[in-house]
Amino acid sequence: MTNTINVEPTIITREYDAPMALVFEAWTQVERLQQWMYPMPGVTCEYVLADIVEGGKSLHKMVFPNGNSMYLLTEYEEISPNHTLIFLQWPSNEAGKKLGNPQMPDWPKDMRTTIKLEDQDGKTLLQLIWQPVNPTQAEADAFEASRSQHANGWGSGLQQLENYLQSL
């Protein structure tokens, strides 16, 4: 049975002084992802598995300055070169087994991220759309209760992307 609880997505928009193809590559090429796909400076990112194609998966490990590590499993639903990337992502263990959110037990089990890119006279407008997939009422409530914090996590990651693009 499909859940019919509707949750408004969180939408974050950024403009990058970089061509759209380069921004897309930063989301889809491991050698580029490893340079920015983490929440803050001082964190390192290593891809254990990378099959970044429609229907493919990736698994990356982030190591924090305090020595703690975290794995994220990503499944790619749609890839439209230079325009759109849609994926689901979960905390996982080193083998890629999906785990729940240890800090928020009612956090939605499935979160979809949509990245849309648009050319703006040689710059790139990025729209990130983040939304639970078929949440329970408790999951929808947890997402909604944390809405004011959503831009912190993704916002920090998008800042790392900007820093990376500026370094090229």
C-alpha positions in Angstrom: 0.0 0.0 0.0 1.4 3.4 -0.9 1.4 6.1 1.7 -0.4 9.2 0.8 1.1 11.7 3.3 2.3 14.7 1.4 5.3 16.6 2.7 6.4 19.9 1.1 10.1 19.5 0.0 12.9 21.6 1.2 14.3 23.6 -1.7 17.7 25.2 -1.6 19.0 27.3 -4.5 22.6 28.4 -5.2 24.4 30.1 -8.1 27.9 28.9 -9.0 30.4 30.8 -11.1 31.2 27.7 -13.1 29.8 26.1 -16.3 26.9 23.7 -15.9 28.9 20.8 -17.2 31.6 21.2 -14.5 29.0 21.5 -11.8 27.3 18.3 -13.1 30.7 16.5 -13.2 31.2 17.6 -9.5 28.1 15.6 -8.6 28.8 12.5 -10.8 32.6 11.9 -11.0 34.2 10.3 -8.0 37.5 12.2 -8.3 35.5 15.4 -8.0 33.0 14.2 -5.4 35.8 13.2 -3.0 36.9 16.9 -3.0 33.7 18.3 -1.6 31.0 15.8 -0.7 31.2 16.3 3.1 29.6 18.6 5.5 32.5 20.7 6.7 36.2 21.4 6.3 38.4 18.9 7.9 36.3 15.9 6.9 37.7 13.5 4.3 35.6 11.6 1.8 36.5 8.2 0.3 34.3 6.3 -2.2 34.3 2.6 -1.5 31.9 1.8 -4.4 31.0 4.1 -7.2 28.6 3.1 -10.0 27.1 6.5 -10.7 24.6 5.7 -13.4 20.8 5.4 -13.5 20.1 2.3 -11.3 23.6 2.3 -9.9 24.9 2.8 -6.4 27.7 4.5 -4.6 29.0 4.1 -1.0 31.2 6.7 0.5 32.9 7.0 3.9 33.4 10.3 5.6 36.0 10.6 8.4 35.5 13.5 10.8 38.4 15.4 12.5 37.6 13.6 15.8 38.2 10.2 14.1 34.6 9.2 13.9 33.4 7.9 10.5 30.1 7.6 8.7 29.0 5.8 5.6 26.4 6.9 3.1 24.7 4.7 0.5 23.3 6.4 -2.5 21.1 4.9 -5.2 20.7 6.9 -8.4 17.2 7.0 -9.9 17.7 9.5 -12.8 20.7 11.1 -14.4 20.2 13.5 -17.2 23.7 14.8 -18.2 24.3 18.4 -17.3 20.7 19.0 -16.1 19.3 16.6 -13.5 20.4 14.1 -10.9 17.9 12.3 -8.7 19.0 9.9 -5.9 18.0 8.3 -2.6 20.6 8.3 0.2 20.8 6.6 3.6 23.2 6.2 6.5 24.8 2.8 6.2 27.5 0.5 7.5 30.7 -0.2 5.7 29.0 -3.0 3.7 26.3 -0.7 2.4 23.5 -2.0 4.7 21.0 0.7 5.2 20.8 2.0 8.8 18.3 4.3 10.5 19.2 7.7 11.7 20.8 7.1 15.1 20.1 10.6 16.4 16.5 10.7 15.1 14.6 7.4 15.3 11.6 8.8 13.5 13.6 10.4 10.7 12.2 9.3 7.2 13.7 6.1 6.1 13.8 7.2 2.4 14.9 10.6 1.4 15.0 11.7 -2.3 17.3 14.5 -3.4 16.8 16.1 -6.8 19.5 18.3 -8.2 18.4 20.6 -11.1 20.9 22.7 -13.0 20.3 25.6 -15.3 22.7 27.8 -17.3 22.7 31.4 -16.3 25.0 33.2 -18.8 27.9 30.9 -18.1 27.1 30.5 -14.4 25.1 27.7 -13.0 21.9 27.9 -11.0 21.5 24.8 -8.8 18.2 23.8 -7.2 18.4 21.1 -4.6 15.0 19.6 -3.7 14.9 17.3 -0.6 11.9 15.3 0.3 10.8 12.2 2.2 9.5 9.3 0.1 6.2 7.7 1.3 6.8 8.8 4.9 4.8 7.6 7.9 3.1 10.4 9.9 5.8 10.2 12.5 8.5 10.5 9.8 6.6 13.4 8.1 6.4 15.1 11.5 10.1 14.6 12.2 11.0 16.1 8.8 8.7 19.1 9.4 10.0 19.6 13.0 13.6 19.9 11.7 12.8 22.0 8.6 14.5 25.1 10.0 17.7 23.1 10.2 17.6 21.5 6.7 19.7 24.3 5.1 22.5 23.7 7.6 23.5 20.2 6.4 22.9 20.6 2.7 23.8 24.3 2.9 27.2 23.4 4.3 27.7 20.7 1.7 26.8 23.2 -1.1 29.3 25.6 0.4 32.0 22.9 0.1 31.0 22.5 -3.5 31.4 26.3 -4.0 34.8 26.2 -2.4 35.8 23.3 -4.6 34.6 25.0 -7.8 36.4 28.2 -6.9 39.7 26.2 -6.3 39.7 25.0 -9.9 
